[in-house]
Amino acid sequence: MYTAQPQPKTPQVSEPWLMIGALVALTVLCLAANVGSVLRFIFPTGSLVVGALLFFRYPLFYVGFTWWLWFLTPLVRRMIDWQAGWLDPNPVLLAPFLVSFLASLTLLTQLPKAIRGNGLPFVLSAIAVLYGAFIGLLSFQPQTVIIALLNWLTPIVFGYHLFSKWRQFPELKRVTERTFLWGTIVMGSYGIIQFLFAPLWDQFWLQNLIAIMKIYSFGTPDPLRIRVWSTMHSPQPFACILVACVLLLFAIKNPLKIAASAVGYLTLLLTLARTAWLSWFIGLVVFIPSLKPRLQMRLIVTLMVMSLVILPLTAIEPFSTVISSRVQTLFQGQQDGSFVDRSIGYTNLLNDALVEVEGRGIGYVIRDANIGGNDSGILTLLLNLGWFGTIPYVAGLVLLIFSMMQGREAAIDPFVGACRAIVLATVSQISLNTVMLAPFGLVLWGFIGLAAAARLYYLQPVPATDPEPSIPQ
């Protein structure tokens, strides 16, 4: 295991926090001054500037800042829309994409080393996406393809960026744990507030979503009738991130994790996202056997304590009726309307997808009366990338997951076991969600990158005097 650490210059902690604080203060000031229309452009621009400064000067802060942008930007968008009027597509939502895509500089500068070394699977998947973008440009407007390309490529380059910093794995681990602990508290707490009180900006956004976009699956804009999506923009992506949060809590030693679990699990149930619930169970099944017996017992005790806190909350009104009625549909099978519709949609499209050799290109969106454009990762892969793109994309993904599962790091480090569990929990949703695309993809590729970084960190005896983290060849 690599234990010797270089001693970098201690940064002035106030400087990165000052940059982040300035962006937060500017956002709050614009909202307080009722100039949301201006903030639509200030927020993504300011986020990119702060992200770039952190990327080059404070890389660990950059990682945490990027995650927080994914957590909170949709809420900022809704507050702005409440003041300045509904706008879709909305430039505010570019902020997390632009900041995350800065990580592509890491892949570009290390490309020769990545190809010859352990980064090759990331490159394979990235090439597959670029192939899909090329095919897409033959059929769709460049703007459509570029936006879709950000959805596909951003998770891969961000995951590679985390992987490339493997020598800083202990610091990456601490940043990730702290970010997801507080992310659980913030997003979980706001999700409960959203369900109980339906803030005005959430009501306004949902009213427009129903009236303009004809989307009815988020509930109604009233207290106790919202299908919770908290600070994000949709229940399913939010639930995916929340599954990662609550699984990671098992590996965190912090007195706040019980409180975080209480709000996290309750809010996860209020998303009514059955796919995410099942994926959490799969993640737990993967996580427990990866640990040493002593750590397994500790996890089981933690799970029991969390259950004692969470179960009473789900049994009281107004939560119990909503949650219990949704839980019952898990066992209805053929009587469940959503299940039947998706089955019909699969039947309609699967034959076309299987014979799609070259693909229809990135930018193509599934349009079927029975299945939504984001309701199947398998169909989206085949129809967008074709077999020419799907094979290298999946090959890169499978190679990384296979390598991730070979090591024994999880036996000594529960964080690594949690990363594995999160990755497999996310992959398990691929038949019902587009887990390759952001924000699902940030969870998938981000934790793949962390798990791969852990594997190299624990295996490679790297000289402590080497100033620049690089990929072993």
C-alpha positions as CSV (number, residue, x, y, z in Angstrom):
1,M,0.0,0.0,0.0
2,Y,1.2,3.5,-0.8
3,T,1.5,5.2,2.6
4,A,4.1,7.9,2.2
5,Q,2.5,11.2,1.3
6,P,4.1,14.3,-0.3
7,Q,3.8,17.4,1.9
8,P,2.2,20.0,-0.3
9,K,2.2,23.6,0.7
10,T,-0.7,24.2,3.1
11,P,-3.2,26.4,1.3
12,Q,-4.9,29.3,2.9
13,V,-8.2,27.7,3.6
14,S,-9.9,31.1,3.5
15,E,-9.1,31.6,-0.2
16,P,-11.1,28.7,-1.8
17,W,-13.9,29.3,0.7
18,L,-13.8,33.0,-0.1
19,M,-14.3,32.2,-3.8
20,I,-17.2,29.8,-3.1
21,G,-18.7,32.2,-0.6
22,A,-18.6,35.0,-3.1
23,L,-20.6,33.0,-5.6
24,V,-23.1,32.0,-2.9
25,A,-23.4,35.7,-1.7
26,L,-23.9,36.9,-5.3
27,T,-26.6,34.4,-5.9
28,V,-28.4,35.2,-2.7
29,L,-28.1,39.0,-3.4
30,C,-29.5,38.7,-6.9
31,L,-32.4,36.6,-5.6
32,A,-33.0,39.1,-2.8
33,A,-32.9,42.0,-5.2
34,N,-35.4,40.2,-7.5
35,V,-33.1,40.2,-10.5
36,G,-33.4,36.5,-11.3
37,S,-33.3,37.1,-15.1
38,V,-29.7,38.4,-14.7
39,L,-28.8,35.6,-12.5
40,R,-29.6,33.1,-15.2
41,F,-26.4,34.1,-16.9
42,I,-24.4,35.2,-13.8
43,F,-24.8,31.9,-12.0
44,P,-23.4,29.5,-14.7
45,T,-20.6,32.0,-15.6
46,G,-19.7,32.6,-11.9
47,S,-19.8,28.8,-11.3
48,L,-17.4,28.2,-14.2
49,V,-15.0,30.9,-13.0
50,V,-14.9,29.6,-9.5
51,G,-14.7,26.0,-10.7
52,A,-11.8,26.8,-13.0
53,L,-9.9,28.5,-10.2
54,L,-10.5,25.6,-7.9
55,F,-9.6,23.1,-10.6
56,F,-6.1,24.6,-11.1
57,R,-5.3,25.8,-7.6
58,Y,-7.3,23.7,-5.1
59,P,-8.2,20.4,-6.8
60,L,-9.8,18.8,-3.7
61,F,-12.1,21.8,-3.3
62,Y,-13.0,21.4,-7.0
63,V,-14.3,17.9,-6.4
64,G,-16.5,18.9,-3.5
65,F,-17.7,22.1,-5.3
66,T,-18.6,20.0,-8.4
67,W,-20.8,17.6,-6.4
68,W,-22.5,20.5,-4.6
69,L,-23.4,22.1,-7.9
70,W,-25.1,18.9,-9.0
71,F,-26.9,18.8,-5.7
72,L,-28.2,22.4,-5.6
73,T,-28.3,24.0,-9.1
74,P,-31.8,22.8,-10.0
75,L,-33.1,24.5,-6.8
76,V,-31.4,27.7,-7.8
77,R,-33.1,27.4,-11.3
78,R,-36.5,27.0,-9.7
79,M,-36.0,30.1,-7.5
80,I,-35.0,32.1,-10.5
81,D,-37.9,30.9,-12.6
82,W,-40.3,31.8,-9.8
83,Q,-39.0,35.4,-10.0
84,A,-38.3,35.8,-13.7
85,G,-40.7,33.3,-15.3
86,W,-40.5,29.8,-16.6
87,L,-37.7,29.1,-19.1
88,D,-36.9,25.8,-20.6
89,P,-34.2,25.0,-21.6
90,N,-32.6,27.0,-18.9
91,P,-28.9,28.2,-19.0
92,V,-28.7,27.9,-15.2
93,L,-28.6,24.1,-15.5
94,L,-25.4,24.4,-17.5
95,A,-23.4,25.3,-14.4
96,P,-22.7,21.7,-13.1
97,F,-22.0,20.5,-16.7
98,L,-19.5,23.3,-17.4
99,V,-17.7,22.8,-14.1
100,S,-17.6,19.0,-14.4
101,F,-16.4,19.2,-17.9
102,L,-13.2,21.0,-16.8
103,A,-12.1,17.5,-15.8
104,S,-11.7,16.7,-19.6
105,L,-8.5,18.7,-19.4
106,T,-7.1,15.9,-17.2
107,L,-7.9,13.2,-19.7
108,L,-6.6,15.3,-22.6
109,T,-3.2,16.0,-20.9
110,Q,-2.8,12.4,-19.8
111,L,-4.2,10.8,-22.9
112,P,-1.0,9.0,-24.0
113,K,-0.4,7.6,-20.5
114,A,-4.1,6.7,-20.1
115,I,-4.1,4.7,-23.4
116,R,-1.0,2.8,-22.4
117,G,-2.0,2.2,-18.8
118,N,-5.0,1.7,-16.5
119,G,-7.0,4.6,-18.0
120,L,-7.7,2.7,-21.2
121,P,-11.3,1.7,-20.3
122,F,-12.2,5.3,-19.7
123,V,-10.8,6.1,-23.1
124,L,-12.7,3.3,-24.8
125,S,-16.0,4.6,-23.4
126,A,-15.2,8.2,-24.3
127,I,-14.4,7.2,-27.9
128,A,-17.7,5.4,-28.1
129,V,-19.5,8.6,-27.0
130,L,-17.6,10.7,-29.5
131,Y,-18.5,8.2,-32.2
132,G,-22.2,8.7,-31.2
133,A,-21.8,12.4,-31.4
134,F,-20.3,12.2,-34.9
135,I,-23.3,10.1,-36.0
136,G,-25.6,12.6,-34.3
137,L,-24.2,15.5,-36.2
138,L,-25.3,13.9,-39.4
139,S,-28.9,14.0,-38.4
140,F,-29.5,16.6,-35.7
141,Q,-28.7,20.3,-35.0
142,P,-25.3,20.9,-33.5
143,Q,-26.8,22.5,-30.4
144,T,-28.9,19.3,-29.8
145,V,-25.8,17.1,-30.1
146,I,-23.6,19.3,-28.0
147,I,-26.1,19.3,-25.1
148,A,-26.5,15.5,-25.4
149,L,-22.7,15.1,-25.6
150,L,-22.3,16.9,-22.2
151,N,-24.8,14.5,-20.7
152,W,-22.8,11.5,-22.0
153,L,-19.2,12.6,-21.8
154,T,-19.1,14.7,-18.6
155,P,-19.5,11.7,-16.2
156,I,-16.7,9.8,-17.9
157,V,-14.2,12.6,-17.8
158,F,-15.1,13.4,-14.2
159,G,-14.6,9.8,-13.2
160,Y,-11.2,9.7,-14.9
161,H,-10.2,12.9,-13.2
162,L,-10.9,11.3,-9.8
163,F,-9.1,8.1,-10.9
164,S,-6.0,10.1,-12.0
165,K,-5.6,11.6,-8.5
166,W,-5.2,8.2,-7.0
167,R,-2.1,9.3,-5.0
168,Q,-4.4,11.7,-3.2
169,F,-7.0,9.0,-2.4
170,P,-7.1,9.6,1.4
171,E,-7.9,13.3,0.7
172,L,-10.4,12.4,-2.0
173,K,-12.0,10.0,0.4
174,R,-12.4,12.6,3.1
175,V,-13.8,15.2,0.7
176,T,-16.3,12.7,-0.7
177,E,-17.4,11.5,2.8
178,R,-17.9,15.1,4.0
179,T,-19.7,16.2,0.9
180,F,-22.1,13.3,0.9
181,L,-22.7,13.5,4.6
182,W,-23.8,17.1,4.5
183,G,-25.4,16.5,1.1
184,T,-27.7,13.9,2.8
185,I,-28.6,16.3,5.5
186,V,-29.3,19.3,3.2
187,M,-31.1,17.4,0.5
188,G,-32.9,15.1,2.9
189,S,-34.1,18.0,5.1
190,Y,-35.2,20.1,2.1
191,G,-37.1,17.0,0.7
192,I,-39.1,16.7,3.9
193,I,-39.9,20.4,3.8
194,Q,-40.9,20.2,0.2
195,F,-43.3,17.3,0.9
196,L,-44.9,19.0,4.0
197,F,-45.1,22.6,2.8
198,A,-44.5,22.7,-1.0
199,P,-42.5,26.0,-1.2
200,L,-43.8,28.5,-3.7
201,W,-41.0,28.1,-6.2
202,D,-41.5,24.3,-6.3
203,Q,-45.2,24.8,-6.8
204,F,-44.6,27.3,-9.6
205,W,-42.2,24.9,-11.3
206,L,-44.5,21.9,-11.0
207,Q,-47.5,23.9,-12.3
208,N,-45.5,24.7,-15.5
209,L,-44.2,21.2,-15.8
210,I,-47.7,19.9,-15.8
211,A,-49.2,22.7,-18.0
212,I,-46.4,23.1,-20.6
213,M,-44.4,19.9,-20.5
214,K,-47.4,17.6,-19.8
215,I,-45.5,15.7,-17.2
216,Y,-47.8,14.3,-14.5
217,S,-45.6,11.8,-12.6
218,F,-44.3,14.4,-10.1
219,G,-47.5,14.7,-8.1
220,T,-49.5,17.9,-7.8
221,P,-48.3,21.3,-6.6
222,D,-49.8,21.0,-3.1
223,P,-48.4,20.1,0.3
224,L,-48.4,16.3,1.0
225,R,-49.1,15.6,-2.7
226,I,-45.6,16.2,-4.2
227,R,-43.5,13.3,-5.2
228,V,-40.3,14.5,-3.7
229,W,-37.3,15.6,-5.8
230,S,-35.8,17.9,-3.1
231,T,-33.1,20.2,-4.5
232,M,-32.8,18.4,-7.8
233,H,-35.1,18.4,-10.8
234,S,-36.6,14.9,-10.9
235,P,-37.4,12.2,-8.4
236,Q,-35.5,9.4,-10.1
237,P,-32.1,11.2,-10.4
238,F,-32.5,12.6,-6.9
239,A,-33.2,9.1,-5.6
240,C,-30.2,7.7,-7.3
241,I,-27.9,10.3,-5.7
242,L,-29.7,9.7,-2.3
243,V,-29.0,5.9,-2.6
244,A,-25.3,6.8,-3.0
245,C,-25.5,9.1,0.0
246,V,-27.2,6.6,2.4
247,L,-24.9,3.7,1.3
248,L,-21.9,5.9,1.9
249,L,-23.1,6.7,5.4
250,F,-22.4,3.1,6.4
251,A,-18.7,3.8,5.8
252,I,-18.5,7.2,7.5
253,K,-17.5,7.6,11.2
254,N,-19.3,10.8,12.2
255,P,-21.9,11.4,15.0
256,L,-24.1,13.2,12.5
257,K,-24.6,10.1,10.4
258,I,-27.6,8.9,12.4
259,A,-29.4,12.2,11.9
260,A,-28.4,12.2,8.3
261,S,-29.7,8.7,7.9
262,A,-33.1,9.6,9.4
263,V,-33.7,12.5,6.9
264,G,-32.0,10.6,4.1
265,Y,-34.0,7.4,4.2
266,L,-37.3,9.2,4.9
267,T,-36.8,11.4,1.9
268,L,-35.7,8.4,-0.2
269,L,-39.0,6.8,0.6
270,L,-40.9,10.0,-0.3
271,T,-39.4,10.0,-3.8
272,L,-41.6,7.0,-4.4
273,A,-38.8,5.7,-6.7
274,R,-39.2,2.0,-6.5
275,T,-36.2,1.3,-8.8
276,A,-34.0,3.3,-6.4
277,W,-35.3,1.4,-3.4
278,L,-34.5,-2.0,-5.1
279,S,-31.0,-0.7,-6.1
280,W,-30.3,0.3,-2.5
281,F,-31.1,-3.3,-1.4
282,I,-28.8,-4.6,-4.2
283,G,-26.0,-2.2,-3.0
284,L,-26.4,-3.4,0.6
285,V,-26.2,-7.1,-0.5
286,V,-23.0,-6.2,-2.3
287,F,-21.6,-4.2,0.5
288,I,-21.9,-6.5,3.5
289,P,-19.9,-9.5,2.1
290,S,-17.1,-7.3,1.0
291,L,-16.2,-6.4,4.6
292,K,-14.2,-8.3,7.2
293,P,-16.4,-10.0,9.9
294,R,-15.7,-7.3,12.4
295,L,-16.7,-4.6,10.0
296,Q,-19.8,-6.6,9.0
297,M,-20.9,-6.8,12.5
298,R,-20.4,-3.0,12.9
299,L,-22.4,-2.4,9.8
300,I,-25.3,-4.7,10.9
301,V,-25.4,-2.8,14.3
302,T,-25.4,0.5,12.4
303,L,-28.2,-0.7,10.2
304,M,-30.2,-1.8,13.3
305,V,-29.8,1.5,15.0
306,M,-30.7,3.4,11.8
307,S,-33.8,1.2,11.5
308,L,-34.9,2.1,15.0
309,V,-34.7,5.8,14.1
310,I,-36.2,5.6,10.6
311,L,-39.1,3.0,10.9
312,P,-41.1,5.0,13.4
313,L,-40.9,8.1,11.1
314,T,-42.4,6.1,8.2
315,A,-45.2,4.8,10.4
316,I,-46.6,8.2,11.3
317,E,-48.8,10.5,9.3
318,P,-48.6,12.2,6.9
319,F,-45.8,9.9,5.7
320,S,-47.2,6.4,6.3
321,T,-50.1,6.5,3.8
322,V,-48.0,7.8,0.9
323,I,-45.1,5.4,1.5
324,S,-47.2,2.3,2.3
325,S,-49.4,2.6,-0.8
326,R,-46.2,2.9,-3.0
327,V,-44.5,-0.1,-1.3
328,Q,-47.6,-2.2,-2.0
329,T,-47.1,-1.7,-5.7
330,L,-43.8,-3.4,-5.6
331,F,-45.7,-6.7,-5.4
332,Q,-48.4,-6.0,-7.9
333,G,-46.4,-6.9,-11.0
334,Q,-48.8,-7.2,-13.9
335,Q,-51.4,-5.0,-12.2
336,D,-49.0,-2.1,-12.0
337,G,-49.7,0.4,-14.8
338,S,-46.2,1.8,-15.0
339,F,-44.7,-1.7,-15.3
340,V,-47.2,-2.7,-18.0
341,D,-46.6,0.5,-20.0
342,R,-42.8,0.0,-19.9
343,S,-43.1,-3.6,-20.9
344,I,-45.2,-2.6,-23.9
345,G,-42.6,0.1,-24.8
346,Y,-39.8,-2.4,-24.6
347,T,-41.6,-4.7,-26.9
348,N,-42.2,-2.0,-29.4
349,L,-38.6,-0.8,-29.5
350,L,-36.3,-3.7,-28.6
351,N,-36.3,-5.3,-32.1
352,D,-35.4,-1.9,-33.7
353,A,-32.7,-1.4,-31.1
354,L,-31.1,-4.8,-31.6
355,V,-30.6,-4.3,-35.3
356,E,-29.2,-0.7,-34.9
357,V,-25.7,-1.4,-36.1
358,E,-24.4,2.1,-36.6
359,G,-26.8,3.9,-34.3
360,R,-29.0,7.0,-34.7
361,G,-26.5,9.2,-32.9
362,I,-26.3,11.1,-29.7
363,G,-29.2,13.6,-29.7
364,Y,-31.8,11.0,-30.6
365,V,-34.5,10.7,-28.0
366,I,-36.9,7.7,-27.6
367,R,-40.4,8.7,-28.5
368,D,-43.0,6.1,-27.7
369,A,-46.4,6.4,-26.1
370,N,-45.6,3.8,-23.5
371,I,-42.0,4.5,-22.5
372,G,-40.2,7.8,-21.8
373,G,-37.0,9.0,-23.3
374,N,-35.1,8.4,-20.0
375,D,-36.9,5.1,-19.0
376,S,-34.3,2.7,-20.4
377,G,-30.6,2.8,-20.4
378,I,-30.3,-0.3,-22.6
379,L,-32.5,1.0,-25.4
380,T,-30.8,4.4,-25.2
381,L,-27.4,2.8,-25.5
382,L,-28.3,0.7,-28.6
383,L,-30.4,3.4,-30.3
384,N,-27.9,6.2,-29.7
385,L,-24.6,4.4,-30.2
386,G,-25.6,1.4,-32.2
387,W,-23.5,-1.8,-31.8
388,F,-20.4,0.1,-33.1
389,G,-20.6,2.4,-30.1
390,T,-22.3,0.2,-27.5
391,I,-19.6,-2.5,-27.6
392,P,-16.6,-0.2,-26.7
393,Y,-18.7,1.8,-24.2
394,V,-19.8,-1.3,-22.4
395,A,-16.4,-2.9,-22.7
396,G,-14.8,0.0,-20.9
397,L,-17.5,0.0,-18.2
398,V,-17.2,-3.8,-17.7
399,L,-13.4,-3.7,-17.5
400,L,-13.5,-1.1,-14.8
401,I,-16.2,-2.9,-12.8
402,F,-14.4,-6.2,-13.1
403,S,-11.1,-4.6,-12.0
404,M,-12.9,-2.9,-9.1
405,M,-14.3,-6.2,-7.8
406,Q,-11.0,-8.0,-7.9
407,G,-9.2,-6.2,-5.2
408,R,-9.4,-6.8,-1.5
409,E,-9.3,-3.1,-0.5
410,A,-12.9,-3.2,0.7
411,A,-12.0,-5.7,3.4
412,I,-9.8,-3.0,5.1
413,D,-11.5,0.1,4.0
414,P,-15.4,0.3,4.2
415,F,-15.3,3.4,1.9
416,V,-14.1,1.2,-1.0
417,G,-16.8,-1.3,-0.3
418,A,-19.4,1.5,-0.3
419,C,-18.0,2.7,-3.7
420,R,-18.4,-0.8,-5.1
421,A,-22.0,-1.0,-3.7
422,I,-22.9,2.4,-5.2
423,V,-21.6,1.5,-8.6
424,L,-23.4,-1.9,-8.8
425,A,-26.6,-0.4,-7.3
426,T,-26.5,2.3,-10.0
427,V,-25.8,-0.2,-12.8
428,S,-28.7,-2.3,-11.6
429,Q,-31.1,0.4,-12.7
430,I,-30.0,0.4,-16.3
431,S,-33.1,-1.3,-17.7
432,L,-35.3,1.4,-16.2
433,N,-33.1,4.5,-16.1
434,T,-30.5,6.1,-18.3
435,V,-27.7,5.5,-15.8
436,M,-25.0,6.5,-18.3
437,L,-26.2,10.1,-18.5
438,A,-25.8,12.9,-16.0
439,P,-26.7,13.1,-13.2
440,F,-27.0,9.3,-12.8
441,G,-23.7,9.0,-14.7
442,L,-21.9,11.2,-12.3
443,V,-22.7,8.8,-9.5
444,L,-21.8,5.8,-11.7
445,W,-18.5,7.0,-13.2
446,G,-17.5,9.1,-10.2
447,F,-17.6,6.2,-7.8
448,I,-16.0,4.0,-10.4
449,G,-13.2,6.5,-10.5
450,L,-12.9,6.5,-6.7
451,A,-12.9,2.7,-6.5
452,A,-10.2,2.5,-9.2
453,A,-8.1,5.2,-7.5
454,A,-8.4,3.2,-4.2
455,R,-7.2,0.0,-6.0
456,L,-4.0,1.7,-7.3
457,Y,-3.4,3.5,-4.0
458,Y,-3.4,0.3,-2.0
459,L,-1.4,-1.7,-4.5
460,Q,1.3,0.7,-5.9
461,P,4.4,1.6,-4.0
462,V,4.9,5.0,-5.5
463,P,7.9,7.2,-4.5
464,A,6.8,10.0,-2.2
465,T,9.0,12.5,-4.1
466,D,7.1,12.2,-7.4
467,P,5.4,15.6,-7.6
468,E,2.7,14.9,-10.1
469,P,0.0,12.2,-9.8
470,S,0.1,10.1,-13.0
471,I,-1.3,6.9,-14.3
472,P,1.0,3.9,-14.0
473,Q,1.9,2.4,-17.4
